[in-house]
Every structure is written in C-alpha cells, then in structure tokens.
C-alpha cells in the first residue's frame, strides 16, 4: 500500500535533539506570498525571461531523502512533474512515461542555495577587465544593480552546479556603505542574465559595515571612521524617508509619484525628480527590497539593528558575521539570519574574534536562522562540506546535529532570507523541483552530486558529459585533467 508523505513523516520522527527545534517551513516561509503587489519602487523594468526546460516526469526511488523541513525519510521516493515536486514518500506511483532513477544507497536533498555569491560580477579568470562588483565611485550607490554587471558565461556557474547549487544571490561587493541591489538567479546556462533571473524573487540590498568602506574612502573624502560610516547610512535613509513622504502638489496636472514642488534635501537626493538611489532605499523601507549586510563584529551588528529600527526597515541577514554568536539570541528574537562561514576568520582585524562554534550557536538560539554561505567561487562548489565542518565541530563539543537539520543551512534558510522559501528550498509538493541526487551522505568528504535537477529538468549528470554545461567562454579551452 502506498504510504503518504505524512505517514512516512510520522514513522520517522527522531528523538528530541539537544538543540532548539527545527522550525517547519510553513512557519518560517517568507511573508511575501501573502503580501500585496510590490510597490512602484520594486517594479522591474528588466523582468525575468527564465523558462524551465521541458522534461518528462521523474521518479527517484528508494533514496534517503532530506526534505529541508527537518525531516529524513529512508527508502523514500521523490516524484517530479511539470517542473514541480508532486510527492515525497514511500512506494509512490508514477506516470507510465516517467523517467525512473534508482536512488538506492543514495541521498536526495533540495537544490543548494548560496545567499552570498559574486559569480558573474567577479568571474573567472579574475582580472581587472572582469572586475564589475564594486561601483567604488561614491560611498553610497544604491542606484546600481548587480544584474547589470552579471556575465552569464562565467565558468564558475558550471562548477557551482557540479556542487549541487541550483540558485544563488549575486551581490555587489563590499566597498560601499550601500553597494546596490543584488539579484537572485537560477543556475542555468543562458546568454542573458534575464534568462537566469529567478522569477518573482525580490531584490536584495547589499550594505557593508566596518573596515571595507572606510579603507576604500578614507583617502577619498570619507568616511574614514566607523562613526563616519554610521553617519553615512543615516544620511542616506533620512533622504529616502523624505523621498517617501513627499506629497504630490494639488495641481491641474498632477506630478508623477516621485515629483515634489518642495525644496531639495541636504544631499539633493529626494527633491523634484525621480532618483534611482532613493528608489532602492525607499523599497527597502517599504519591505519590498530585502536588506543584506556585510558585518563582522557584534557591536556593529547591534548598531545596524538599531539603525533598522530608526528607519523602519528589516534586515534579512548579516553576512560573514564572525561574532554573530555573541548576539545569537537577539538575532533569533528579531528574525535575522546569520549567513556565515564554517571556519574562515582572522584575515583582518574585524574578523579576528571568530570561533568554530559560530554557526552552531546561531542555529540553536530560539528561532535561530543559520546559513552556510560562500562569498567565493571555490567555496560555492563545496557548501555541503562546509556544513559538514560545522557538524563535526558540534560532535567535538557534544552537540550532535543530524543531517536533516544541517541541510537547512544550505537550502531552506538561505531561501528564507532571500524571500523565495515559498518557491524553493524544501522538497514539498507544489514547490520548484530543484533537487540533487548525491552518491551518498552529502555531509561526507566523499560526497558528490551525481545528478542535479532544476525545475524537474536534469541539467547536470556526472556520468553524462552531454549534461555537464560548458560556458561559451570555455569552448576550445583546454582544462587540466580533461581527457576528451
């Protein structure tokens, strides 16, 4: 008899962990699904043209399945059809035309998601002609959009796909106080960035604390100190607040929404014409654009949380945050994720006080949202192994983290912070069929992604060279170790 997903779930409940309970996806799903149409600040003049690749139904049978919701199912099946997850359970029925994949001895997870990538804006090979991630002409550049620098031919997209990454957020660099909008993409081969752009995903606004802005601008008119950094954030958001408050004059010919008859503000940014900088900051205040902040030190994260309260915007995640463990409880209380490295710190003063338990402590806080991110074209290929380092560190100090919990760090939690958890990040019926079939436990050093599906289409197969995408840039290039 066919067992339903819920029945299988009930049959596989594990004993309570010595951790805070994993939160069901329906409780942590971003609220965007219930929000009204986005404001004019977040309307997209460069909309996604992404279309899923047509594919037959696929049934992966008999695998160990980590759903991304905190559940592990042994000997289970995953059915994909029309680009969606149809069912997860045991002894599932499938259409006669379904492609059947033997998952015995293998593991299945949602597609991995990297919340912090610079692929396409700092592509390989790394050289000045390819350096398009920092618009370092002003400390505050919310008017620039990373998508307008994104080079789809970056060979890094293919190597990330081989590591199981199906979606990622491409961000500007961290030279600026406000660096601009990031863009979320599906990891598919394409000629234009619009053909990669994740349909319906909100933009992320990249901001940065600490050393990078003051190092970049200290000899160029400032800011040159952390207090100068904060003054710069406040000035920008004051202007954006004024921009939002401007009333249309009562004339026979009403002005457009962004026009005003009043005098200019202190920085000439919110007066009588539409301003691309203010559009982005106003969108962040309205909640249509999600705020992601590069910030290492706990004291600076606390300042940014207070800044968010002052100007009534919400921080989706702190990135890098080597001292996030020092205020893990507050992050949980305020619903802010920590996008962190497993063991990368000490390369500059603000990253000095890192500990290997950082992700564990953020994860186990009440309502904690821990994310393993890369910020690296190499690290994005091994997000699963970075998560495995954290699990091993937990074992060393007596905190056992099972795979069904750890997988959320690289699937559901980044999706939550990016505003796409209602679409992907877990293996639940109706969500995008973004799926990875692993040769074994994905948290083993020997783990390899054997097959990767995006919207139900097999876009990568380790045993089939025709399903291993090659960038146009790499055509004709000899790759070390390539014996073709």
C-alpha distance (Angstrom), angle and dihedral (degrees) to the residues before:
residue distance angle dihedral
X1 . . .
X2 3.78 . .
X3 3.77 113.8 .
X4 3.77 116.2 -146.0
X5 3.78 124.4 -131.3
X6 3.80 90.8 -105.3
X7 3.76 92.4 50.8
X8 3.77 91.0 50.0
X9 3.77 89.4 47.7
X10 3.79 91.9 53.4
X11 3.78 90.5 48.6
X12 3.78 93.9 53.8
X13 3.78 103.8 45.7
X14 3.79 108.6 141.3
X15 3.78 126.5 -144.5
X16 3.78 115.6 -85.7
X17 3.77 113.7 -78.9
X18 3.77 127.6 -129.3
X19 3.77 84.9 -116.4
X20 3.76 135.4 81.0
X21 3.83 107.0 -81.5
X22 3.78 118.8 -90.5
X23 3.77 109.3 -108.6
X24 3.77 118.5 -123.4
X25 3.76 114.7 -111.5
X26 3.79 92.6 -120.9
X27 3.80 89.1 61.1
X28 3.79 95.2 45.7
X29 3.79 99.2 37.9
X30 3.74 111.0 125.1
X31 3.75 115.9 -97.5
X32 3.78 93.5 -125.5
X33 3.80 91.4 97.3
X34 3.80 89.2 66.9
X35 3.80 96.6 38.0
X36 3.78 122.5 105.6
X37 3.77 122.4 -111.5
X38 3.79 110.6 -55.6
X39 3.76 119.6 -95.9
X40 3.75 123.3 -99.2
X41 3.81 88.5 -98.4
X42 3.81 89.3 67.6
X43 3.78 100.5 40.5
X44 3.79 110.0 124.2
X45 3.81 121.7 -127.0
X46 3.83 88.8 -180.0
X47 3.82 101.8 48.3
X48 3.77 126.3 -174.0
X49 3.78 117.5 -88.5
X50 3.81 92.4 -174.0
X51 3.79 114.9 141.2
X52 3.80 123.1 -176.3
X53 3.79 116.0 -115.7
X54 3.81 111.3 -106.7
X55 3.79 111.8 -111.1
X56 3.80 139.7 161.9
X57 3.79 121.4 -105.9
X58 3.81 113.0 -75.8
X59 3.80 127.5 -150.9
X60 3.80 117.5 -168.4
X61 3.78 104.8 -164.7
X62 3.80 134.3 -158.8
X63 3.82 100.8 1.1
X64 3.78 133.8 137.5
X65 3.79 101.7 -103.8
X66 3.81 126.1 -157.0
X67 3.79 104.0 -166.5
X68 3.80 97.2 -166.7
X69 3.81 90.2 -121.9
X70 3.80 94.1 91.9
X71 3.80 94.3 -86.8
X72 3.80 132.2 119.4
X73 3.80 120.3 -162.9
X74 3.81 119.6 -168.9
X75 3.78 120.8 -151.1
X76 3.79 90.4 7.5
X77 3.79 136.3 149.5
X78 3.79 132.6 -132.4
X79 3.80 119.1 -154.7
X80 3.81 120.2 -161.9
X81 3.78 125.3 -175.1
X82 3.81 135.5 162.1
X83 3.79 90.4 3.4
X84 3.82 94.5 -57.1
X85 3.77 139.3 98.8
X86 3.81 105.0 -105.4
X87 3.79 101.2 179.8
X88 3.80 144.4 -17.2
X89 3.79 117.8 -156.8
X90 3.79 145.9 86.8
X91 3.82 126.2 -54.0
X92 3.78 93.8 2.0
X93 3.77 119.8 -175.1
X94 3.79 116.6 -124.8
X95 3.80 134.7 -167.5
X96 3.78 116.4 -92.5
X97 3.80 91.4 -112.1
X98 3.81 94.2 52.9
X99 3.78 120.0 125.2
X100 3.79 105.5 -122.7
X101 3.80 117.8 -147.0
X102 3.81 121.5 -167.5
X103 3.80 106.6 -128.5
X104 3.80 97.9 172.4
X105 3.80 110.0 136.5
X106 3.80 89.9 9.0
X107 3.80 135.0 99.4
X108 3.79 132.0 -129.7
X109 3.81 126.5 -154.3
X110 3.78 136.3 166.2
X111 3.78 113.6 -88.8
X112 3.79 110.9 -79.6
X113 3.81 118.0 -107.2
X114 3.80 126.3 -154.4
X115 3.80 113.2 -156.5
X116 3.82 93.6 -169.5
X117 3.79 117.9 45.5
X118 3.79 135.2 140.3
X119 3.79 96.8 -167.9
X120 3.77 110.6 142.2
X121 3.82 94.6 18.5
X122 3.81 94.0 58.2
X123 3.80 97.5 23.4
X124 3.78 131.9 171.5
X125 2.91 129.6 -61.8
X126 3.79 89.3 48.7
X127 3.78 109.4 -136.6
X128 3.78 138.8 132.9
X129 3.80 93.0 -96.1
X130 3.82 87.7 60.2
X131 3.82 97.0 43.4
X132 3.80 101.6 111.8
X133 3.80 103.9 136.3
X134 3.82 104.0 90.8
X135 3.80 122.7 53.8
X136 3.80 89.5 -162.0
X137 3.79 96.2 177.4
X138 3.80 96.2 100.4
X139 3.81 134.8 15.0
X140 3.80 90.2 -120.6
X141 3.81 117.8 46.3
X142 3.81 108.5 153.8
X143 3.82 87.0 145.0
X144 3.83 93.2 75.7
X145 3.80 123.1 85.0
X146 3.81 122.2 -153.1
X147 3.80 90.6 -143.2
X148 3.80 89.4 69.7
X149 3.83 89.0 62.2
X150 3.80 97.0 41.9
X151 3.82 113.9 121.9
X152 3.83 108.3 -160.0
X153 3.81 91.9 -160.8
X154 3.81 92.8 68.1
X155 3.85 104.4 132.2
X156 3.80 87.4 -142.8
X157 3.79 91.8 78.0
X158 3.81 90.9 64.8
X159 3.80 94.2 47.2
X160 3.81 89.8 49.1
X161 3.80 89.1 51.6
X162 3.80 89.8 53.7
X163 3.81 85.9 56.9
X164 3.81 91.8 55.6
X165 3.83 98.5 -100.6
X166 3.81 110.8 148.1
X167 3.84 101.2 166.2
X168 3.78 135.9 21.1
X169 3.77 142.8 172.6
X170 3.81 112.4 -122.0
X171 3.80 109.7 -151.9
X172 3.81 135.8 -172.7
X173 3.78 115.3 -110.8
X174 3.79 126.5 -90.6
X175 3.81 103.3 -108.2
X176 3.80 92.4 105.3
X177 3.79 136.4 63.2
X178 3.79 86.2 -128.7
X179 3.78 110.1 17.2
X180 3.79 102.7 -178.2
X181 3.77 140.4 -104.1
X182 3.79 123.1 -33.0
X183 3.79 123.7 -150.9
X184 3.81 132.0 -139.4
X185 3.81 116.2 -136.3
X186 3.77 139.5 -176.9
X187 3.79 110.1 -123.0
X188 3.79 97.6 -116.4
X189 3.78 131.1 130.5
X190 3.80 110.0 -100.6
X191 3.79 144.0 153.8
X192 3.81 95.9 -133.9
X193 3.77 132.1 36.6
X194 3.81 90.2 -126.0
X195 3.81 88.2 64.3
X196 3.83 88.1 57.7
X197 3.80 96.8 41.1
X198 3.80 112.5 118.9
X199 3.82 106.9 -117.2
X200 3.78 112.7 -114.9
X201 3.81 96.4 -1.0
X202 3.82 113.9 143.3
X203 3.76 119.6 -123.8
X204 3.78 120.7 -104.8
X205 3.80 120.7 -136.5
X206 3.80 112.8 -139.4
X207 3.80 117.0 -144.2
X208 3.80 129.7 168.8
X209 3.79 136.3 -151.9
X210 3.73 133.3 -160.9
X211 3.76 132.4 0.5
X212 3.79 103.7 8.7
X213 3.82 99.9 63.4
X214 3.79 94.5 41.4
X215 3.81 91.6 46.4
X216 3.81 91.3 49.2
X217 3.80 97.3 45.5
X218 3.80 104.2 24.1
X219 3.82 92.5 100.1
X220 3.80 94.3 33.3
X221 3.78 103.6 64.6
X222 3.78 98.8 -66.4
X223 2.88 171.0 -148.7
X224 3.77 91.1 -146.8
X225 3.83 99.0 162.1
X226 3.77 138.5 43.6
X227 3.80 90.0 -108.4
X228 3.79 87.4 54.6
X229 3.80 88.7 52.1
X230 3.79 92.4 54.8
X231 3.79 92.2 45.7
X232 3.80 87.8 53.5
X233 3.82 93.4 52.2
X234 3.78 91.0 48.1
X235 3.79 94.4 48.7
X236 3.80 90.7 50.8
X237 3.80 94.3 49.2
X238 3.82 92.5 43.7
X239 3.79 87.8 57.0
X240 3.80 90.9 46.4
X241 3.80 90.8 50.0
X242 3.79 89.7 52.2
X243 3.79 89.1 47.5
X244 3.79 89.6 55.7
X245 3.79 93.8 47.1
X246 3.78 98.0 51.7
X247 3.80 111.0 119.4
X248 3.75 123.4 -144.5
X249 3.79 110.6 -110.1
X250 3.78 114.9 -114.0
X251 3.77 100.3 -113.2
X252 3.76 134.7 140.2
X253 3.77 88.4 -108.0
X254 3.82 105.4 43.8
X255 3.74 115.8 -142.0
X256 3.76 121.8 -122.1
X257 3.81 118.5 -87.7
X258 3.80 92.2 -96.6
X259 3.78 97.1 48.5
X260 3.78 127.2 97.7
X261 3.77 137.0 180.0
X262 3.81 93.1 -151.1
X263 3.76 127.5 98.0
X264 3.79 124.3 -79.2
X265 3.80 121.5 -89.3
X266 3.81 124.8 -116.2
X267 3.80 93.7 -82.8
X268 3.81 98.3 34.1
X269 3.78 89.7 -117.8
X270 3.79 106.9 115.0
X271 3.75 104.8 40.4
X272 3.76 133.7 103.7
X273 3.77 103.3 -32.4
X274 3.76 137.7 57.1
X275 3.81 110.5 -87.6
X276 3.79 121.8 -160.2
X277 3.81 91.9 -155.4
X278 3.78 91.7 54.2
X279 3.81 92.2 44.7
X280 3.79 90.0 62.4
X281 3.80 96.5 43.8
X282 3.81 91.7 44.9
X283 3.80 88.6 50.7
X284 3.81 89.0 53.3
X285 3.82 91.4 50.6
X286 3.81 89.6 48.9
X287 3.81 90.8 51.2
X288 3.80 95.2 -118.7
X289 3.82 92.9 110.3
X290 3.82 116.2 51.2
X291 3.80 118.3 -132.5
X292 3.81 118.3 -131.1
X293 3.79 116.4 -178.7
X294 3.82 129.2 -161.5
X295 3.82 100.1 -143.4
X296 3.81 130.8 149.4
X297 3.80 109.3 179.2
X298 3.79 125.5 70.0
X299 3.80 93.0 -136.0
X300 3.80 91.3 55.2
X301 3.78 92.6 46.4
X302 3.81 87.8 54.0
X303 3.81 90.1 51.3
X304 3.80 90.8 50.7
X305 3.81 90.8 50.0
X306 3.80 88.1 53.8
X307 3.81 90.5 46.5
X308 3.80 88.8 53.8
X309 3.80 89.9 53.0
X310 3.81 91.6 48.0
X311 3.80 92.5 54.9
X312 3.80 97.9 28.8
X313 3.78 100.4 -120.2
X314 3.80 127.9 132.4
X315 3.79 125.5 -123.2
X316 3.80 111.3 -139.7
X317 3.81 96.3 -169.1
X318 3.77 145.7 -14.5
X319 3.80 110.3 -131.8
X320 3.83 125.3 -144.5
X321 3.84 91.2 -0.8
X322 3.80 98.8 168.4
X323 3.82 88.2 177.5
X324 3.81 95.7 46.6
X325 3.81 89.0 113.5
X326 3.81 89.0 69.6
X327 3.80 92.1 65.4
X328 3.81 101.5 22.8
X329 3.80 92.1 129.9
X330 3.80 92.6 54.1
X331 3.79 91.7 48.0
X332 3.79 88.9 53.3
X333 3.80 92.9 47.0
X334 3.81 92.2 51.0
X335 3.81 95.3 42.4
X336 3.80 95.6 -117.1
X337 3.79 119.7 147.4
X338 3.79 124.5 -138.8
X339 3.83 112.1 -136.6
X340 3.79 101.1 -163.6
X341 3.78 147.9 162.6
X342 3.78 122.8 -114.4
X343 3.81 96.8 -129.8
X344 3.80 112.0 -15.3
X345 3.79 114.6 123.7
X346 3.80 144.2 108.4
X347 3.81 97.4 67.1
X348 3.83 92.4 116.3
X349 3.79 135.0 10.8
X350 3.80 97.3 -95.2
X351 3.81 89.8 53.5
X352 3.81 93.8 49.0
X353 3.81 101.1 100.7
X354 3.78 100.0 60.1
X355 3.79 124.8 137.9
X356 3.80 131.0 -166.5
X357 3.80 90.6 -123.7
X358 3.81 92.4 62.4
X359 3.81 97.9 105.6
X360 3.80 91.8 40.9
X361 3.79 92.7 55.0
X362 3.80 93.4 46.6
X363 3.80 89.5 47.8
X364 3.80 96.5 50.2
X365 3.83 95.7 48.4
X366 3.79 115.1 104.7
X367 3.82 106.9 -81.9
X368 3.80 87.6 1.0
X369 3.80 117.4 174.1
X370 3.79 111.9 -163.7
X371 3.81 122.2 -179.6
X372 3.79 131.2 -173.5
X373 3.81 107.7 -143.8
X374 3.80 133.9 175.6
X375 3.84 116.7 -149.0
X376 3.80 81.3 -172.5
X377 3.79 138.6 90.6
X378 3.80 87.7 -139.8
X379 3.79 99.2 41.1
X380 3.80 92.2 52.5
X381 3.81 87.6 66.2
X382 3.82 91.5 61.5
X383 3.80 108.0 36.1
X384 3.80 89.2 133.5
X385 3.80 91.7 55.6
X386 3.79 91.6 46.8
X387 3.81 87.7 54.9
X388 3.81 88.7 47.9
X389 3.82 89.7 58.0
X390 3.80 89.0 58.3
X391 3.81 91.4 49.1
X392 3.81 90.3 51.2
X393 3.78 90.9 49.8
X394 3.80 88.7 51.4
X395 3.80 90.9 53.3
X396 3.81 89.8 50.5
X397 3.80 92.0 57.2
X398 3.80 96.5 37.7
X399 3.81 101.0 -97.5
X400 3.78 109.1 121.0
X401 3.79 112.9 -157.9
X402 3.81 112.8 -167.6
X403 3.81 120.2 -144.2
X404 3.79 93.0 -110.4
X405 3.79 89.2 62.8
X406 3.80 99.1 38.9
X407 3.80 93.1 52.4
X408 3.82 88.6 67.2
X409 3.82 88.8 67.8
X410 3.82 89.8 67.6
X411 3.82 101.2 30.5
X412 3.82 123.2 22.4
X413 3.80 99.3 25.3
X414 3.81 97.3 51.9
X415 3.81 88.1 45.1
X416 3.80 89.1 53.0
X417 3.81 93.4 51.4
X418 3.82 91.0 47.4
X419 3.80 94.3 50.6
X420 3.82 95.3 -115.9
X421 3.80 102.6 101.9
X422 3.78 90.2 109.3
X423 3.82 87.5 62.2
X424 3.81 107.9 33.2
X425 3.81 143.9 -6.9
X426 3.82 97.9 85.8
X427 3.79 136.5 56.0
X428 3.78 99.1 -115.3
X429 3.81 128.5 137.1
X430 3.78 112.4 -88.4
X431 3.80 96.3 23.3
X432 3.79 124.8 113.0
X433 3.79 111.3 -76.6
X434 3.81 94.4 -119.2
X435 3.80 100.6 152.9
X436 3.81 139.9 160.7
X437 3.82 125.0 -155.6
X438 3.81 109.8 -156.3
X439 3.81 127.5 -162.4
X440 3.81 88.8 -125.8
X441 3.78 140.9 -33.1
X442 3.82 104.2 -6.6
X443 3.80 90.0 -143.4
X444 3.79 93.0 62.5
X445 3.79 120.1 102.0
X446 3.80 85.6 -126.2
X447 3.80 94.4 55.2
X448 3.78 119.0 127.3
X449 3.76 130.6 178.6
X450 3.80 104.2 -120.0
X451 3.80 98.3 -179.2
X452 3.80 132.4 11.5
X453 3.80 123.7 -163.4
X454 3.80 125.4 -165.7
X455 3.79 114.4 -169.2
X456 3.78 87.7 -14.4
X457 3.82 95.9 -55.0
X458 3.81 118.4 119.3
X459 3.80 99.3 -124.7
X460 3.82 96.2 164.8
X461 3.79 132.0 34.8
X462 3.79 119.8 171.8
X463 3.82 91.3 -154.0
X464 3.81 96.2 47.0
X465 3.81 116.4 65.5
X466 3.81 90.4 -165.7
X467 3.82 88.1 65.3
X468 3.78 96.3 51.7
X469 3.81 105.2 93.0
X470 3.79 118.0 -133.4
X471 3.81 119.9 -159.9
X472 3.79 116.8 -121.8
X473 3.79 85.9 -121.5
X474 3.81 90.0 60.9
X475 3.81 96.6 49.0
X476 3.79 107.1 119.2
X477 3.79 92.7 10.9
X478 3.77 117.9 125.1
X479 3.81 111.6 -128.2
X480 3.81 118.1 -155.6
X481 3.80 108.6 -105.4
X482 3.81 94.3 16.1
X483 3.81 106.9 131.4
X484 3.78 97.7 179.8
